Amino acid sequence: MSNPKDVAAGSPAATEAAPRLLADFLTIKFPERKHLLSPIILHKSINMLYAWRGLGKTMLALNIACAVASGKAFHKWSASSPENVLYLDGEMAGTEMQTRLRAMLATGNYPEAEKRIFLLNPDDYGKPMPNLSTSAGQDVVLDMVDRL
C-alpha cells in the first residue's frame, strides 16, 4: 500500500478502504478544517442539539443556520464568511416554520440568510421525509448537499 504524505481527493490512498499503520497515519498532512461557527461547528463535523420540547431548540438551530448563512455572529460564536446551509426540518408545520423565520429575518441581523439557507420541510416536500437512519435516506440528503 502506498504511503502518501498528503491526501489528494480521488487518489487511491484517499479512497481505498484499508487500515493504515499508525506510524504512517501520523505522517499524513490533512487539510485544516474550516470553522463554520467558531468554535462550535467545523466543516464536516457532526453536531447534535437536544433538549426537552419547548426549550428553544428550533430557534437556536435557526439562529445558528442564519449566522452561518450570513457570515455573522450569534451569541458568543462567529462565522467568518457566508456559507450555504441545508436545514432539514422533520416535524414542524410549514406555517409555524415560516412564522419563526420571518420573525428572525425581520431583526435585520442575517442579511444573507434568505439567499443561502435551503430548507426541507415535510409540508413542502410532498412525500415522506428521507429516513436518515438508512443508506437510501442519507443518499437523498447527500444529493441535496451536492446541489447546493
C-alpha positions in Angstrom: 0.0 0.0 0.0 1.3 3.5 -0.8 2.1 5.9 1.9 1.4 9.4 0.7 2.3 12.3 2.9 -0.5 14.4 1.5 -4.1 13.2 0.9 -5.4 14.2 -2.5 -9.1 13.9 -3.3 -9.8 11.0 -5.6 -6.3 9.4 -5.1 -6.2 5.7 -4.4 -4.9 6.3 -0.9 -7.8 8.7 -0.2 -10.5 6.3 -1.5 -9.0 2.9 -0.6 -10.8 1.3 2.3 -7.9 -0.3 4.1 -6.3 0.2 7.5 -3.1 2.2 7.7 -0.2 1.6 10.1 -0.4 4.2 13.0 3.2 5.5 12.2 2.1 6.1 8.6 -1.2 7.7 9.6 0.6 10.2 11.8 2.7 11.4 8.9 -0.3 12.4 6.7 -0.9 16.2 6.3 -4.6 16.6 6.4 -6.1 20.0 5.4 -7.2 22.3 8.2 -10.9 22.1 8.9 -12.7 25.4 8.5 -14.8 26.8 11.3 -18.3 27.4 10.1 -19.3 28.9 13.5 -16.3 29.2 15.7 -15.5 27.4 17.9 -18.5 25.1 18.0 -19.1 23.9 14.4 -16.4 22.8 11.9 -16.8 21.9 8.3 -17.7 18.2 8.1 -18.4 18.0 11.8 -21.4 16.1 13.2 -23.3 18.0 15.8 -26.3 17.2 17.9 -28.7 19.6 19.6 -31.1 18.1 22.1 -33.3 19.1 25.0 -36.9 18.7 26.2 -39.5 20.1 23.9 -40.4 23.8 24.3 -36.9 24.9 25.4 -35.9 26.6 22.1 -34.0 24.0 20.1 -35.6 25.2 16.8 -34.9 28.8 17.5 -31.3 28.0 18.5 -30.8 25.9 15.3 -32.3 28.6 13.1 -30.1 31.2 14.6 -27.1 29.0 14.1 -28.2 28.4 10.5 -28.8 32.1 9.8 -25.4 33.1 11.4 -23.5 30.6 9.2 -25.5 31.6 6.1 -24.9 35.3 6.7 -21.3 35.1 8.0 -22.4 36.8 11.2 -22.0 36.3 14.9 -24.6 34.7 17.1 -24.4 34.7 20.8 -20.6 34.3 21.5 -20.0 32.3 18.3 -18.9 33.8 15.0 -18.9 32.8 11.3 -16.0 34.1 9.2 -17.8 34.0 5.9 -21.3 33.3 4.5 -21.9 29.6 3.6 -24.8 27.7 2.2 -26.8 25.8 4.7 -29.2 22.9 4.3 -31.8 22.9 7.1 -33.7 19.6 7.4 -36.9 20.0 9.4 -38.7 16.8 10.1 -41.6 17.8 12.1 -42.7 21.5 12.3 -45.7 22.7 10.4 -44.6 24.8 7.4 -46.7 27.8 8.6 -45.0 27.7 12.0 -41.6 27.5 10.4 -42.4 30.5 8.2 -43.6 32.5 11.2 -40.3 31.8 13.1 -38.1 32.5 10.1 -39.9 35.8 9.2 -39.5 37.0 12.8 -35.8 36.2 12.8 -35.2 37.8 9.4 -37.2 40.9 10.5 -34.4 41.7 13.0 -32.1 42.5 10.1 -29.3 40.5 11.8 -29.0 38.0 9.0 -28.9 39.7 5.6 -27.6 36.8 3.6 -29.8 34.1 5.1 -32.6 34.2 2.5 -30.1 33.6 -0.3 -28.1 30.8 1.4 -30.4 28.7 3.5 -32.1 25.8 1.7 -34.9 24.3 3.8 -36.5 20.9 3.5 -39.8 20.8 5.4 -42.4 18.0 5.4 -45.3 20.2 4.4 -43.4 21.4 1.4 -41.6 18.2 0.4 -44.7 16.4 -0.9 -43.6 12.9 0.2 -42.3 11.2 3.4 -39.1 12.8 4.6 -35.9 10.9 4.0 -35.2 8.3 6.7 -31.7 9.4 7.8 -31.1 6.0 9.5 -31.0 4.3 6.1 -28.4 4.5 3.3 -31.2 5.5 0.9 -32.3 8.4 3.1 -28.7 9.5 3.6 -28.1 9.4 -0.2 -31.1 11.7 -0.8 -29.7 14.2 1.6 -26.2 13.9 0.3 -27.5 14.6 -3.2 -29.2 17.7 -1.9 -25.9 18.9 -0.3 -24.0 18.2 -3.6 -26.5 20.5 -5.4 -26.1 23.5 -3.0 
